[in-house]
Amino acid sequence: MTAAPQATPHCAVCGAPVASDAPRCPSCGLSRPAAQGGSVLGRHGLWTIGAVLLAVYVVVLLIVAAAK
């Protein structure tokens, strides 16, 4: 049995082929955190998402409070 050749990864934005160990897309420059060994939703990303959700919640509370 022969191993099937692995498909070349493609950029999520422009679709250009990207080397599996390249930190950025050579065509559009999109950063590829998974290629650098990091997670797309790493610790910094989760804090950012949490802060944005909290900010939206506070803004909605202020709008509702001002409407009463």
C-alpha positions as semicolon CSV with decimal commas, in nm:
position;residue;x (nm);y (nm);z (nm)
1;M;0,000;0,000;0,000
2;T;0,122;0,346;-0,078
3;A;0,038;0,645;0,134
4;A;-0,190;0,899;-0,024
5;P;-0,016;1,230;-0,092
6;Q;-0,114;1,501;0,150
7;A;-0,303;1,792;0,004
8;T;-0,131;2,130;0,008
9;P;-0,305;2,367;0,251
10;H;-0,472;2,671;0,100
11;C;-0,524;3,021;0,237
12;A;-0,867;3,079;0,392
13;V;-0,892;3,426;0,238
14;C;-0,747;3,413;-0,114
15;G;-0,726;3,037;-0,176
16;A;-0,358;3,043;-0,274
17;P;-0,153;2,734;-0,191
18;V;0,054;2,781;0,125
19;A;0,341;2,571;0,258
20;S;0,232;2,379;0,567
21;D;0,503;2,543;0,781
22;A;0,464;2,899;0,643
23;P;0,360;3,152;0,909
24;R;0,185;3,375;0,649
25;C;0,015;3,340;0,313
26;P;0,262;3,450;0,042
27;S;-0,017;3,604;-0,164
28;C;-0,232;3,806;0,079
29;G;-0,022;3,800;0,399
30;L;-0,285;3,635;0,622
31;S;-0,128;3,517;0,947
32;R;-0,157;3,143;1,006
33;P;-0,136;3,087;1,385
34;A;-0,195;2,713;1,352
35;A;0,122;2,686;1,141
36;Q;0,320;2,847;1,424
37;G;0,201;2,590;1,674
38;G;-0,052;2,823;1,833
39;S;-0,423;2,786;1,861
40;V;-0,662;3,009;1,671
41;L;-0,850;3,066;1,997
42;G;-0,552;3,089;2,225
43;R;-0,554;3,255;2,564
44;H;-0,537;3,606;2,418
45;G;-0,823;3,533;2,176
46;L;-1,052;3,405;2,448
47;W;-0,993;3,715;2,661
48;T;-1,068;3,937;2,362
49;I;-1,393;3,755;2,285
50;G;-1,494;3,775;2,652
51;A;-1,419;4,149;2,667
52;V;-1,621;4,217;2,352
53;L;-1,918;4,017;2,481
54;L;-1,903;4,200;2,813
55;A;-1,888;4,538;2,637
56;V;-2,193;4,452;2,424
57;Y;-2,380;4,337;2,735
58;V;-2,304;4,663;2,918
59;V;-2,408;4,875;2,619
60;V;-2,739;4,687;2,590
61;L;-2,799;4,731;2,965
62;L;-2,736;5,106;2,934
63;I;-2,974;5,135;2,639
64;V;-3,248;4,947;2,824
65;A;-3,192;5,154;3,140
66;A;-3,206;5,481;2,943
67;A;-3,530;5,374;2,770
68;K;-3,715;5,336;3,100
